[in-house]
Amino acid sequence: MFLYSLTFYLFSTIAVLSALMVISARNPVHSVLFLIFSFVNAAGLFVLLGAEFLAMILIVVYVGAVAVLFLFVVMMLDINFVKLREGFLQYLPFGALLGLVLVIELGILYLTDTSSNFNNSQILLEPKINETENTKMIGQLLYTKYFYLFQICGIILLVAMIGSITLTLRDKGGVKKQNIDNQNTLDASKAIEKKKVKLGEGIK
């Protein structure tokens, strides 16, 4: 129990400090690196809760795709970050108000007794580990009860991907393109020219 609590407070403290560094770092590259660090610690918290599937998704999707892609965009594009920070003080009161409302809501949720319908003796201090992994349980649920909805979501994403590629595809003049029909109907005897090269002379 002591090791579990120690690990939880370690991951949560580092995650909160990394999140604060994301919004306070002056260098945007450092902000992205702190964001990745925060995601990794959040994944560790999910593992402690017994939700290894969410931890894996957080690492693969957010760290492996979104955060790294954003890092490459920040490093490759010439963005004027000084101009982007000009409106920081203008929106600071509104952001502080939203943060205060969020803290009040979390405090009300923590102090209320109506959020749970069970006794304090039934509260589990540690997550209950089932014999079947939650990844396997989610897979069984998706491919049985929600199979058609899962396939419809996949088709929608496929159509959206094809549509985005089609809309962004530009036809540039003077660019040689591959013609599959010409390649399939090509006669090798007409396309290949055989020459006998003498030793030390080469082809003129």
TORVOFI-529303 format. One record per residue (C-alpha): residue in three letters; z, y, x. Coordinates in steps of 0.1 Angstrom, whole numbers, plus 5000, padded with zeros to 4 digits. Layout:
BEGIN
resn / pz / py / px
ala / Z / Y / X
...
This chain:
BEGIN
resn / pz / py / px
met / 5000 / 5000 / 5000
phe / 5009 / 5024 / 5028
leu / 4976 / 5017 / 5046
tyr / 4956 / 5022 / 5013
ser / 4973 / 5056 / 5007
leu / 4968 / 5067 / 5043
thr / 4931 / 5058 / 5042
phe / 4927 / 5076 / 5008
tyr / 4943 / 5108 / 5021
leu / 4923 / 5106 / 5053
phe / 4890 / 5103 / 5036
ser / 4898 / 5129 / 5009
thr / 4911 / 5155 / 5033
ile / 4880 / 5152 / 5056
ala / 4857 / 5153 / 5025
val / 4873 / 5185 / 5012
leu / 4873 / 5202 / 5046
ser / 4836 / 5192 / 5051
ala / 4828 / 5206 / 5017
leu / 4844 / 5239 / 5027
met / 4825 / 5240 / 5059
val / 4792 / 5235 / 5040
ile / 4796 / 5268 / 5023
ser / 4813 / 5287 / 5051
ala / 4792 / 5277 / 5081
arg / 4768 / 5304 / 5094
asn / 4742 / 5280 / 5107
pro / 4723 / 5262 / 5078
val / 4717 / 5231 / 5101
his / 4755 / 5228 / 5106
ser / 4759 / 5231 / 5068
val / 4736 / 5202 / 5062
leu / 4754 / 5181 / 5088
phe / 4788 / 5189 / 5072
leu / 4772 / 5179 / 5038
ile / 4762 / 5145 / 5053
phe / 4797 / 5141 / 5067
ser / 4812 / 5149 / 5032
phe / 4789 / 5123 / 5016
val / 4800 / 5097 / 5040
asn / 4837 / 5103 / 5033
ala / 4830 / 5103 / 4996
ala / 4813 / 5069 / 5000
gly / 4845 / 5057 / 5018
leu / 4865 / 5068 / 4987
phe / 4842 / 5048 / 4965
val / 4848 / 5017 / 4986
leu / 4885 / 5022 / 4983
leu / 4881 / 5023 / 4945
gly / 4861 / 4990 / 4946
ala / 4828 / 5007 / 4937
glu / 4807 / 4996 / 4966
phe / 4775 / 5000 / 4947
leu / 4781 / 5038 / 4942
ala / 4791 / 5040 / 4979
met / 4758 / 5023 / 4989
ile / 4738 / 5046 / 4965
leu / 4755 / 5077 / 4979
ile / 4746 / 5067 / 5015
val / 4711 / 5055 / 5008
val / 4699 / 5082 / 4983
tyr / 4718 / 5113 / 4992
val / 4725 / 5109 / 5030
gly / 4693 / 5089 / 5038
ala / 4669 / 5109 / 5016
val / 4681 / 5142 / 5002
ala / 4703 / 5155 / 5030
val / 4679 / 5144 / 5058
leu / 4649 / 5158 / 5039
phe / 4668 / 5191 / 5034
leu / 4677 / 5191 / 5071
phe / 4640 / 5187 / 5081
val / 4630 / 5215 / 5057
val / 4656 / 5238 / 5071
met / 4646 / 5230 / 5107
met / 4608 / 5232 / 5102
leu / 4605 / 5262 / 5079
asp / 4610 / 5297 / 5091
ile / 4635 / 5309 / 5065
asn / 4651 / 5344 / 5067
phe / 4687 / 5334 / 5061
val / 4699 / 5370 / 5066
lys / 4679 / 5381 / 5036
leu / 4693 / 5352 / 5016
arg / 4729 / 5362 / 5023
glu / 4723 / 5398 / 5011
gly / 4734 / 5390 / 4975
phe / 4765 / 5370 / 4985
leu / 4790 / 5397 / 4978
gln / 4773 / 5405 / 4945
tyr / 4778 / 5370 / 4931
leu / 4812 / 5364 / 4948
pro / 4834 / 5375 / 4918
phe / 4814 / 5353 / 4894
gly / 4817 / 5323 / 4917
ala / 4855 / 5330 / 4922
leu / 4859 / 5331 / 4884
leu / 4841 / 5297 / 4880
gly / 4863 / 5282 / 4907
leu / 4894 / 5295 / 4890
val / 4883 / 5280 / 4857
leu / 4877 / 5247 / 4874
val / 4911 / 5247 / 4890
ile / 4928 / 5255 / 4856
glu / 4909 / 5227 / 4839
leu / 4919 / 5202 / 4866
gly / 4955 / 5213 / 4863
ile / 4955 / 5209 / 4825
leu / 4939 / 5174 / 4829
tyr / 4966 / 5165 / 4854
leu / 4996 / 5178 / 4834
thr / 4985 / 5164 / 4800
asp / 5000 / 5131 / 4787
thr / 4973 / 5124 / 4761
ser / 4946 / 5115 / 4786
ser / 4958 / 5079 / 4786
asn / 4970 / 5055 / 4759
phe / 4989 / 5031 / 4780
asn / 5024 / 5031 / 4795
asn / 5031 / 5042 / 4831
ser / 5040 / 5006 / 4839
gln / 5004 / 4996 / 4832
ile / 4990 / 5020 / 4857
leu / 4974 / 5002 / 4886
leu / 4982 / 5017 / 4920
glu / 4953 / 4999 / 4936
pro / 4919 / 4990 / 4921
lys / 4916 / 4955 / 4907
ile / 4891 / 4935 / 4926
asn / 4871 / 4911 / 4904
glu / 4856 / 4878 / 4916
thr / 4821 / 4891 / 4909
glu / 4809 / 4922 / 4928
asn / 4802 / 4953 / 4907
thr / 4767 / 4954 / 4922
lys / 4759 / 4920 / 4908
met / 4775 / 4929 / 4874
ile / 4754 / 4961 / 4872
gly / 4722 / 4941 / 4881
gln / 4730 / 4915 / 4854
leu / 4735 / 4943 / 4828
leu / 4704 / 4962 / 4838
tyr / 4681 / 4932 / 4838
thr / 4694 / 4917 / 4805
lys / 4708 / 4942 / 4780
tyr / 4690 / 4973 / 4792
phe / 4659 / 4956 / 4807
tyr / 4633 / 4975 / 4785
leu / 4650 / 5008 / 4790
phe / 4651 / 5002 / 4828
gln / 4614 / 4994 / 4828
ile / 4606 / 5024 / 4807
cys / 4625 / 5046 / 4832
gly / 4605 / 5031 / 4861
ile / 4572 / 5037 / 4843
ile / 4581 / 5074 / 4836
leu / 4590 / 5079 / 4873
leu / 4557 / 5062 / 4883
val / 4537 / 5085 / 4860
ala / 4556 / 5115 / 4873
met / 4549 / 5106 / 4909
ile / 4512 / 5100 / 4902
gly / 4510 / 5133 / 4883
ser / 4527 / 5153 / 4911
ile / 4503 / 5138 / 4937
thr / 4473 / 5146 / 4915
leu / 4484 / 5182 / 4908
thr / 4490 / 5189 / 4945
leu / 4459 / 5172 / 4958
arg / 4434 / 5197 / 4970
asp / 4397 / 5190 / 4978
lys / 4389 / 5205 / 5012
gly / 4352 / 5211 / 5020
gly / 4338 / 5196 / 5052
val / 4364 / 5168 / 5054
lys / 4350 / 5133 / 5059
lys / 4363 / 5108 / 5034
gln / 4363 / 5071 / 5032
asn / 4337 / 5056 / 5009
ile / 4347 / 5020 / 5000
asp / 4314 / 5012 / 4983
asn / 4293 / 5022 / 5014
gln / 4316 / 5001 / 5036
asn / 4313 / 4970 / 5014
thr / 4275 / 4972 / 5011
leu / 4270 / 4980 / 5048
asp / 4247 / 4956 / 5067
ala / 4262 / 4948 / 5101
ser / 4228 / 4943 / 5117
lys / 4219 / 4979 / 5109
ala / 4252 / 4995 / 5117
ile / 4258 / 4978 / 5151
glu / 4235 / 4985 / 5180
lys / 4237 / 4961 / 5209
lys / 4230 / 4973 / 5244
lys / 4231 / 4955 / 5277
val / 4250 / 4976 / 5302
lys / 4242 / 4971 / 5338
leu / 4271 / 4969 / 5362
gly / 4280 / 5003 / 5377
glu / 4255 / 5023 / 5356
gly / 4271 / 5028 / 5322
ile / 4254 / 5041 / 5291
lys / 4233 / 5073 / 5292
